């Protein structure tokens, strides 16, 4: 699962999904993929934290109606 910049208003896509269509399952899949690729837990946790802040910001800006991070807890 890759995030990439697009020319759309959403700015980011995950597997060709706009940011408003990203689900908790997408987030969990991305985090699991990074762990399986051998990234350190602390690195994956940083990715999680950045995504969490990004989706909080989008909620504050009313760019999305649901924050997928609320249903994708970081496993300790």
N, C-alpha and C positions, 0 to 999 in steps of 0.2 A: 504494500500500500504506500503510495507516494503522495506527498502534497506538492502541488506545483502552482505557480502563479499563472493567472489567466488575465485576459483583458476584460473579463466580466466585472460587474459591480461587486460580486462576492469576494474576488481577489484570490481565493484558494480553492483547489479541488482535491478531493481524495477519490481516486479511481473514477475520475470524470464526474464526481458529485460536486454540486455547489455547496458552499458552507452550510446553508440552511437545510440541506438534505443529509448531512453527516449524522450518523446514529451512534449510540453508545457501542453497538457491536463493531462499527468501523474503528472507533477509538481503541477498544479492547484488542481488536485484530492488529492494529498498528503497533501497539505496545508489546503484544505477544511476539509479533514478527521481529521487532528489534531485540527482544530478549533472546529469541531463538537464533538470531544472527550473531549473538555473542557480545552484544553491547553490555556494558556494566550496568548493574541495577541503578547506580547513582545517575548515570547518563539517561536511562529510560525515565527515571523519576523527574529529571530536569525537563525532558520533553513533555511529560505529563503536566508539570507545573506551568510550562509555557502555554500549552494548549488550554489549560484551565483558565488562565488569565485572559487569553485571547477570546474564549467563548463568553467569559464574564463581561468583557468589554463589548462584545457584539450584543449581548442582552441589554446592557445599559444604553447602547445606541439604538436599540429596538430594530437591529438588523436581522435578528432571529427571534423566534417565539419560544423555542425550547433549547435549553443547554444540555447537550448530550453528555457532558462531563459529569452531570449530577447522577447519572446511572452507570458511570464507568469508574468505580473507585480504584485507586492505586493499591495493589496488593502488597502488603509488607513482607 
